[in-house]
Amino acid sequence: MDWLDRMNNAMEYVEKHLADVIDFNQAARIACCSTYHFQRMFSFITDVPLSEYIRRRRMTLAAFELQQGGTRVIDVAMKYGYESPEAFSRAFKKMHGVMPMSARDKGVSLKAYPRLSFQLSIRGDVEVNYKIEEKQAVEMFGVSTVIQADGENPFIEIPAFWTRCIAGGDVDRIRAAAGLGENGQIHAVMYNKQGEKSSYMIGYFVPESGLPESFEQLQIPPQTYAIFTTGVYPDGESNIHDLWKRIWGEWFPGSNYEATEGPEFEMTYDRGNNMYEMEVWIPVVKKSA
């Protein structure tokens, strides 16, 4: 129950400071984890980025205040951190579908996002297979893009990037450069996190002959990884999305490790007979006592 208490205390901090500047670092300290870990875990458990949750809560409270009448739009905008009534009005309309002044109209339909709390639920009837391994420094090559790395965005943008790379011939070029053959399985790595964006590379390990021409190169430092597996599955049924959610929603809260900044991998292996296996590698450190 300690984890539930810490997360709910962090959300109490967020709720009390909706009309102030919210310090994500302070929320993470209350939850007893790193800021990176806190934001990733929140996003995977709730399917909503922390920044988006805060925006929804602020717009919910703003609508309540405007409905009461007598409060100027500019005052509500400033209270919830918007520098101008125009910026506030755009955000308000994006969520509620109407302009702020219309919130006072009788019968207008608005949206209310309730305060979030974490509760105990019965899960864990299916094991999560993992191992902790030390990995040496390696080099990768491939093609990359920048994605929104929060909430559900990776599960939309990453498949779209794969589709483009397959259709454009990049995947075949990587296979050929790595000497994998026509159906060799290549890997992917997410790295260089900057706020809510990260770089994402499709590629393979640099061969002994050196970096193939016309590809990007990525240096991977030595690191400790928690490695999770989907198990062996038929082609097209990896269920990698669910594995990511279980890692953050089930394994991390009950483990003695926390995620640390560094490259995260999705490794794909051909197990023969049209069967495959995927692994998720996440850099970790032991939790401090």
N, C-alpha and C positions, 0 to 999 in steps of 0.2 A: 504493500500500500504506500510505501515511501515515495515511489515514482509518481503515483497518482497525486499525492499531496503536493509534491514539488511542482508538477505541471499545473495543477489548479492554483497554486500560489502565484505562479508566473502569470497565469491568466488574470488573477485578481489584480496584479500590478498593472497589466495592460488596461484592464477595465477602468481602474482608478485614474489613469493618465490619458484617456481618450481625448481630453480637451487640452493636453499638453504635448510636449515632444516625448515620444516613447523611445526609451533607450533599449534597443534590442539586446545589448550586452548585459544590462541589468536584469532583463527578463531571463536571459540564459543563466546568469549567476544564481538567480532564485531557483531555477530548475536544476542547478548543480551540473551543468554541462557547458560545453563551448557554444558560442553564438552560432557557429556553422552547424553543429550537431542539433541545436535547438530548432533552428529554422528548417533544416531538412526533415527532422522527425515530425515537426508540426505539419509540414506540407504533405508528407506521405500518409500520416494518420488521418488528416481531415480532408485531403484532396483540395485544399485551398492554401495558397501562399499566406504567410503571416501578414504581409503587407496588405493583401487583398481582404483578409478577415478584418483588419483594423479599419480599412476604408469602408467596408460594409457596416460595421458597427457605428462608425462616426456618422454615416449617412442615415442610419436608422434613428440615432438620437437627434440628429438635426431635423428630421421630419417630425418627430414628436414635438420638438420645441417650436417649430413653425406652425404646427397645427394649433398650438395653444393661443396663437395670435399675440400681437403686440411686440414681437421680437423682430427686429429688422434683419433682412437677409444678410447684409454686410456684417452685422454683429455675429450671426451664427457662422458665417464663412470664416471670420477671423478666429472665432473660438475653436474651430476644428482644423485650424492650420492652413487655410487657403489664403493666398496673398491678395486675391481679388474676388469680387462677387461673380465675375465672369467664369473664373476657373471653378469656383464652387458650384455655379449653376450647371456647368458642363458635367461635373462629376455627379451632381444630384440627378440630372436628367438621365444620365447613363444607367443609374441604378433604378430609379423610380419611374422613369418614362415621362415625367412631367417636370416643368420648371418649378423652382422653389416656391414662388408666389402661389402656384396652384395647389400647394399642400394645404392651404387654408380653405379651399373650396369644399363644400359639402358633397359627399359621395365620391370624392376622388379616390382612386385606388393607389395605394402605396405599398412598399415592401418593408418588412421588418425582419432583420436577421437577429435571432436571439443570442444572448451571451453563451459562449461555448464553455463546456465543462467536460472534464475527462472522468469516465466512470469505468468500473470493473465490468468486463464482459467475459463470457465463457468462450475462450479460443484455445488454440494450442493442441487440438486433438490430432493434428497432423504435424509430424516433426519437421524441423528446419535443419537440413543437413549442412554442416559447415566445418571448416578447419582453419586454424591460424598458422600462417606460414611467413617466414622471412624471405623476401625476394631481393635479389641483387639488381644493380642498375642495368638497364637495357636501353636500346634505342629502337624506336618505331618509325615507320614511314607510312605515308598515305595521303589522303585528302581530308580537309576539315571544313567545318562551318561553325557559326555561332548560334547557340540555341538559348531559349528561355528555359532555365534549369529548375523552375519551381512548379509546384502543383502538378497538374496533368499535362503541362506543355511538353515535357520531354517525350511523352508517349504519343504525341501528335507530330512534333517536329522531327524527331529522330527517324521514325518510319518513312516520313516524306523525304528526308535526306537520302536514306538508303534507296528509295525508289528512283530518285534522280541519278544517283551514282551507278545504279544497275543499268538504267536506260541510257545513260551517257557513256557507258563503257569503262568508267573508273574502276569498278569492281573487277572486271576482267583484266585490266591493266595491272592492278595490284597483285592479283593472283599470278599473272605471268611474271612480274618482276620478282615475286617471292619464290617462284619455282614450284607453285602448288598444284598446277594442273587446272583443267577446266572447271572442276567442281570443288576445288580446295576451299576450306573454310577460313575466312579471315576474321579479324577481331575489331573491337572498337574501344575507344577510351575517351572519357570526359575529363577535362582538365582546365586549368587557368580560370577558376571561378572568379568573376568580377561582379559583385552584387548578385543580381538575379539572373545573370548570363554566364554561360560557360562555353568553352570551345569543345567541339566533338569531332574526333578523328576516326575515320574508317581506314584500317590499314593492317600492317603486319610487322614482325620484327625485321630489322635491317639485316640483310644477308651478309655473309662473310665477305662477299665481293665489294661491299660498300653501298652507300645510298644510291638507289636507282634514280635515274634522271627524271626531272619534272615532278617530283613528289616532295612534300614537306617532310621535315625530320622532327622528331620529338624525343627529347632526353627524359627518361624515366628514372628517378633517383631510387636508391635502395629504400625499402619500406617494409613494414609489417602489415599484412593483409588478412582480413577475415574473408574467406572464400566460401561462397554459397553455390549450391548446384540446383538446377531444375530437375535433375535426374534425366534419364534417357527417355526420349519422346519421339513420336512420329513427326515427319517433316511438317512444319507449319503449326505445331501445337506446343510451343515452348512454354507458354504462360509466364513469360518473363515479367510482365507487369505485376502479376500477383506476387511473384517472388520478391520484387523490390518492396512492395507494400508490407509483406510479412517481415522482411529484414528490419525495416524501420518501425513497424507497429508492434512487433512481437519479440524479435531477437534483441535489438539494442536495449529496450527498457529493462530486460531481465538479465542482461549479460554484465560481465565485469569490464567491458570495453566501451569506448566511445569513438565515434568517427573523428578523424583528423583530416586536415586539408591535404590534398594530394590527388593524383590521377585515380579515377575509378574505371574499372574495366568490365566489359561484357565479352567473354571469351566463348567462341563457338567451336565445337568439335564434331567431326563426322565419326559416328560409332558403327557405321556399316549397315547394310540392309535397309537403307532409307531411314535410319534412326540417328538422332542427334542429341547432344547435351550442351547446355549453356552454363557458364559460371559467371557470377558477379563477384568482382574483387573490390573491396572497400578498404582503404587505409585506416588503421585503427591504432589506438594507444590504450593502455590499461587505465582505468579510472583511478584517479588519485583517492587516497583514503580519506 
